[in-house]
Amino acid sequence: SPHVAERTMASVMSAVSTTAVFTGARVSARRTTRAVRCSATPVAKIGAGRFVAKGAISVGALSLAAPAAIAAPAAARRAASVVPRAGGGGPVEADTVAEDVRFDMTEGGQKKRWSMIFALFVAFVLCNLDKVNMSVAIVPMSAHFGWTSVEKGLVQSAFFWGYAFTQIPGGWLAQKYGGKLVLFAGVMLWSFGTLIAPACAHMSFTALLASRFLVGLGEGVAPSAATGVLAKGVPGSQRSKAVTATFGGLDVGSLSGLIIAPPIILYLGGWAAVFYLFGGLGFLWGAWWYLKYMKDSSTDRREMPEEKEKREAEEAAGVKAAPVPWGAFFRNKSFWALTAAHFTWNYFSYGLLAWLPSFLSSALNVTLSKSSFLSILPYLATVAVTTIVAPTADKLEAGGMSRTNVRRLSQSLCFGGGAVALTAVAWVINSTPPEAVTNTTIATVMTLLTICFGMGAWVRTGLFCGHQDLSPKYASIMLGTTNTAAAIASTLSTFFTGYFFNATGGNWALSLFLPIAFFQAISVLLFMAFESTPVDFDAEQAKLKAA
């Protein structure tokens, strides 16, 4: 079964009279402590609940120890709680319950977990199918209805009005009612909005905007809901691979849509057919998810008996759940680093997703079918590189690189490489008027865009792992919050690209490529503030209130 094996052996150091106690934390040579995803199988008990690991190591989810240690009761297999200093601020009490106690790590449990992750992957394939359908269909639609470039920008951006509206509510709903239910509702809503788009387009321009707004409302809850599902159902040792697999569906969806949408439009009923087909697939997914995964909690994070007892006692006493610690979020530098990166990622990815076919048609003089074919090459590079980013990130971390530096490196590769490639595209386009375009020009531009999108795959082990690193408890709400900024960026990118294209007399470099490169370069610098160490935001919020 798919499994990310990651060596997280605790260091037992002897220096002078110091003995390192294996408590779910790693002690570095610099005498600093950070939480790791492992726990010792105790053999000798020391003091009040502390254990020294004798001949026991934890590799990923597999504990290698003496048979007697393996047979120890689950309660005895928990290391003592430690309180390391979080890179982002306050103290953090690490989860010291072994992964095979906290989660079902049996072969059957693993198969079921990764089957669910595959279903999440398919949901995000559909998510971007229903975005890219408009990016392709807008070319014949604008010709049919006589839209200007500003009106095309409005149609593209209408999706993001709804997308921004449900980001924070989606995170709150996912935390309160569970990510599985919220994701199901979101897919149903966006599939309905997709199905009615052709009828709305013939009804009025405003009705079409409303249908795209509905699609945005539905898709807006998906990232937060999926993040909640992953935070609750996937152990930390498998996080990079699970996040990459789930959100990698976005790239596959973009690629698939660009491949199949043009033939559907040309040969299977015109532009309306893509909306009917992709919308119908969403309802089929909904039936699959509802019947197989939505009510199944067998792979979820297990609540320990004492945790359940404490929760029930608090509920009986009428203790209210802690409010969302917004103040602590906004005072945390890592949160702002994630927000800036998410803003830039959406400005880049959705700006190019919306305008790339039009750019290829306008600047490089290619037909709809050829422009859509060329558009798939960058997304094909993203899909290809996605297959190696998670294993590479895992190897780097297993080899001693801190998780913080893995996240920073991933985002630097993503945005730094992209900024260089897009700046080069801008130079080529500004140097070559449409009438002077040759096959060499097209090949050069597509090579640079392919490099840019390939480097973009590193966002899966950077930005998209960051929320769960920082706070598994509030991962859904945090992602919903940063994705609100990202949705604003998507709206700005799709609308203002069209606006500035008009204002600059049709200059693609100034309206599309250079603004993206600028944001990417700034974001590389800002992400250096990110720290992956978990933060107890509730404790931080309490400090703010006390002060």
N, C-alpha and C positions, 0 to 999 in steps of 0.2 A: 504494500500500500504506500501511497506517497507519504514520505516522511522526511523532514529536514533534520538530519543528525547533526547536532552541534555540541562540541566538547566544551563543557563549562565546569571543569574540575576546580574545586576550591584549592587555594594555595595554603599549605600548612607550613608556616615559616618559623624558623627558630633563629632568633637574633638576640644575643645576650640571654635574657631570661623571658623573652616574649614568646607566647604560644598563640597562634591564630586559631580561634574556635570557628568551626564551620557552621555558620548560622544562616546560610542563604545569602551571604555577602562575600565579596572578593576584596581582599586586603592587598593593596599594591605595594610595591617597593617604596613608594613615596609616603606611605603610612596613611593613605586616604581610603575610604571605604565606599563601595558602590554596590547596589543590588544586582544580582545575577539570577538567571532563570534556573536555579538548581537547588537541591537540598540534600543534606547528608542522610544516609541511612544510619541512625545512631547505633552505637555499640556500647560505648561506655558513657554513662550519664554523669555530668559534672554540674554541681550546684543546682540552681532552680531552673530546670528545663533546658540547660545547655548541654550539647553533646560534642565530643570529639570524633571526627570521622576516622575509623580505622579500616583501612583497606577497602573503602567504599568510594566509588566515584559515580557521578551522574553524567551520562552522556545523552544529551537530548532528553528523551522521555524514558530512557532505559537505565535502570540502576544496576550496577554490577557490584555485588557484595557477597558476603558469605551467606549460605542458605539460611542460617539462623536469623540473620539480619533481614533477609527478604521476608521471612515469615512474621516479622514483628507486626503488631497491630497498627492500623492506620494512624491512630492517635499518637503513637510513639514515633512515627516516621516524620514528624514535623520538627523542623529546627526552630530554635528560639527566635523571637522577633527582634530585629535590630532596627535602629533608627538612624540611617545614614543621612547626611545633609544632601538635600536635593540641589542639583545644579541650578534649578529655576527658583529656589527660595527655601521654603520651609521643610520641616522634618517629614519623613515618609516612613510609614510602617510597612515593610515589605511583606508580600504574601509568601509565607514560608512553608506553605503546604506543598508537598511534592506533586509534580504534574500528574503522576499516575494515580494520585488520590483525588486531586481536584477535578480531573477530567477522566473520561473513559478512554484509556489508551490501549485497549485491547485491539486485536486485529479487526474485529467486527466494528468496534467503535470508530476506528480510524477510517475504515471504508465508508461508513455512514457519514462521517464528518466531511470527507473529501467529496463525496457525492453531493452533499449540500453546497459545498464551495463551488462545485461545477454548476449547480443550478444558479448560484449567485453570478457566476461568470456569464451564463446565458442571459440572465436578466440585464446585465450591462452591455452585452452584445445588442440586445433589442433596444436598450436605452440610446445608443448612438446610431443604430439604424434609423430610429425615428427623429434624430437630429439631422443626419446626413441626407435623408430623403429630400428635405427641403433645399439643401445646398445644391443638389443635382437638379431637382425638379424646378427650381426657381428660374433656370435659364429658359425652358420652353414656356413656363407660366408667365414670365415677364413679357415674352414676345406675344403671347396670346392675349394678355390683359393690357398691354401697353404701359407697364410700370416704368418709372424713372429709377435711377440708381438710389435716390433717397427713399423711394417707396420700397425698393428691394431691401434696403437696409432696415426699414421698419418691420417688414415681414420677418427678416432674420432675427431681429432683436426682440420681437414680441414674445418669443419663447422664453427669453431670459427675464422678462418682467415677472412671469409666473414662477420661474425657477428661483429668483431671488426671494420671492414672497414666502416660500415654504421652507427655506433653509433652517432657520432657528426653530420654527414650530415643528418641523420634521424631526429635529434632534430631540426636542422635548417630548414629542409623541413616542419616539422610539424608546426613550428611557422609561416612560410611564407605562406604555402598553406592549413594548417589545418590538424589536426591529423586524421580526418576521411578518407580523400583521401589518405594520406600516408599509413595508416594502410591497406586500401584496396589493394594498390599496393604491399605492402610487403607480404600480404597473397597470392596474385596471384603468385608472384615470387617464394616464398618458396614452394608452391604447385607444380609448374612446375618443380623445381629442384628435388622434391621428386618423381614425376612421371617418370622422365627420369633416375633415379638412376640404375635400373636393366640393362637397355640397356647400360649405361655407364660402369657398372662393367664388362660386357662381352666384351666391346670394348677395354678397357685398364685400368690399375690402375690409371693413370693420369686423364682419363676421369671421373672416379668415384670421385676422389678428386675434380674435377671441379664442378660436380653436387652438392656435399656437400657444396662447396664454395657458390654456388647459393642459396642454402637453408639458409646458414648463412647470406648472403646479405639481403634476404627478412625478416628473423626473426630479424635482427639487428635493423630495424626501428620500430619494434612493441612496445617495452617498451616506447620509447620516444613519439610515436604517441598516444598510449593509455593514457599516462600521460597528453599529451596536451588535449585530449578529456575530461578527467576527470577534469582538472584544469579549462576548459572553461565551462563545462556542469554540474558540481556538486557543490552545496554550501558547505561551510566549515563545517557545522554541520553534513554533511553526508560523509565527506571525509574518515574517518577510515573504515567505512563499505563498501563504494564504492571501495576503493583501495584493501581492503581485498577480496572482491568478485571478482574483475577483475583479479588480479594476483593470486588468489587462483585457477584459471583455470590451471595454470602451474602444480600445485600439482595433480589436478584431471587428467590432461593429462598424467602425468607420471604414475599415478596409473592405468589409463585405458589402456595405451599402454602396460604396463607390464602384465596386465590381458589378453588382447585379442591378442597380437602379437604372443605368442607361439602357441595357437590353430590355428591361421591363417597359420603360417609357417608349422605346422605339418599336418594339414588336408585340407587346402584350397589353395593349389598351391605353397607351398614352400616360401622361404624368399622373393622372388620378390613380392608376393601378398600384403605384408604389405605396400610396397611403392605405389603400384597402388591404394589400398583402401584409405590410408590416404591422398594421393595427391588429389584424386577425391573429398574427403570430403571438402578440402580447396576451391575448385572451387564452390561447392554448397554454402558454407558460403559466398563467394564473391558475388554471385547473391543475396542472402538474404540481406546482408549489403548494397549493391548498391541500391536495390529497396526500402528499408525501412528506412535506417538511414543516408546514406552518404550525402544526400543533405538536410536533415531536421535540421534546426537550432532552432526549437521552444523551445527546452529545454536548449539552450545555455545561458550563462551569458548575460544579457541585457546591451546594451550601453545606458546610460542616455542621455537625449537631450543635456545637456550642454557638455557632453563628445563627442558626435557626432559633435556638432558645433565646438568644439575646434579642433578635428581631421580634419574635412573638411577644416577649416581655414588654418591649417598647411599644408595640402596637396595642397591647392590653392596657398599658399605662397612658395611652393617648399621646405618646411622643410623636411629634410631627417630623417628617423627613426634612433634612437640612435643605434650605433653599439653594437654588443654583448660585454658586459663588462668582457672580459676574465681576465683582470688584477685584477678586484675586486673579481672574483670567486676565483682565486688562492691565494689571500691574506686572504681569509675567513676561519677560523678554522673549522666552521661547514661543509663547503664544503669538506674539507680534511677528516673530520670524516666520511662523507657519502662515499667518494671515497674509504677509507680504508675498510669500512664495505661492500661495494659493491664488491670490489676485493675478500675479504674473502668469501662472500656469494657464488660467482660463483665458486671459487676454491673448496669449499665444495660441493655445490649442483651438479655441472656438473661433477666434478671428480667422485663422487659416482654414479651419473646417468650413466656415461659411463662405469665404471668398476665394479659396484656391481654384475651384473650377472656373469662376468668372475671370480670375487673373490669367489663367492659362489660355482661356479663349480670347481675352482682350489683348494681352501683352505679347503672347506668343503665337497668335493666329491659328489656333488649333480648333477642330470641330468639337461638338459636345461629346461624342463618343470617345474621341481621342483624348480630350482634356480629362474626362473621367478616368480613362485608363492610366494616364500619366499621374493623376491624383492618387492612385493607389500605391505608387512606388514609395512615397514617404511613410505611409502607414504600414506597408509591408516591412519596411526597415524597423519601425517601432515594434511590431509583433516579433520580429526575429530577435532583436536585442532584448526584448522582455524575457525571453527564455533563458538568458544568462545572467540577468541582473541580480535575481534573488540568490541563486547559488553562489555568485561572486561575493555578494554582501555577507552571506553566511560564512564563507571561507575567511573573509577579512576579519570578521568578528571572532571567529574561532581561533584565528591566528594571533589574536592579541589586540587588534584595533578596537578601540572603545566604540560602543554603539553610537555615541554622539558623533564621533569622527566618521563613522560609516554613513550616517545621515548627511553630514556636511559634504562629504566627498560626492555622494550621490547627487545632491542638488547642484554642486559646482559643475559636475560633468553635464548635467541636464541643461542648465541655463548658460553656463560659460561656453560650451560647445555650440549651443543654439545661437547665441549672440554673434559669435564669429561667423557662422555660416550664413545667417540672415543679413548681416552687414555686407557680406560678399555678394549675396543675391541682389541687394539694393544697388551695389556698384555696377553689376552686370546689366541690370535693367536700365539704369540711368545712362549707361554707355551705349545702349542698343535700342534705337527706335523700332517700333513694330515692323516697319517696312524693311528693316535690315536684319531681321531675325533669321537665323539659319538653324539647321539641325544641330550644329555645334553649340549654338546659344541655348537651345532647348536642353541638350544633354548636360551642359554646365549648370544651368539653373536647377534641373531635376536632381543632379548629383549633390548639390549643396543643400537642397531641401531634404533629400534623403538622409544626409548626415545629420542635419538639424533634428529631424524627427526620430532618428535612431538614438541620438543622445537623450532625447526626451523620455525614453523608456526608464531612465534612472530615477525619474520622479516617483516610481513605485516603491523604491527602497529608501526614499528620502521623505518628501512631504507626506505621502499617504500612509507611512508608518508612524509619523510623528505624533499624531493625536493619541494613538493607543499607547505609545511609549510614555507620553507625558501624563496621561490620566486614563486608565482603563474605565474608571467609573464614569467620567464625563466625556469620553471620547466622542459619543454621538453628538452631544450638544456643542462641543468644541468644533467638531468638523462642520456642523451646521452653521456655526457662527463664522468660521473662516470662509466657508463656501458662500456665505452671503456676500462677503467682499468679492469673492471670485465671480459670483453671478453678476454683480455690478460691473466687474471688468469685462465679462462676456458681452453685456449690453453695450458698454462703451465701445468695445472692439468692433462688434458687428455693425453698430449704427454709425460710429464716427469714421470708420474706414470708408463707408460710402459717402459720408459728408465731406471728408477731406479729399477724397478722390475727385469730387466735383470742384472743391475749392482750389485744388492744386492743378487743375486742368488735366486730370487723368494720370497723375504721378503715383505709381504703385509703391515706389520706394519710400516716399514721404508719408503716404497714407496707411501703409500696411507693414512693411518690413522693418524700417528703422524705429518706429515706436515700440515694436515688440522687442527688438534687440536692446533698446535703452532700458526697458523694464527688466529684462533678463540680467543685464550687467549689474544693475542696482540690487536686485534680489540676491545675487551671489554674495555680495558683501553683507547684506542684512542677515542672511541665513547663518553667518558665522556666529551669531548670538544664540543659536539654538543649542539647548542641552536636552538630552534624551532621558535624564534621570527623572523618575516619577515625582510628582509634586502632590502633596496633600492640600488640595485647594480649599477644603472645608476648614482645615486648621489655619490656613492663611487668611481666609475670610474672617474667622473668629478674631484673629489678631487685628485686622483692620477695624472691626467693630469695637474691640477693646480700646484701641487707640483713639 
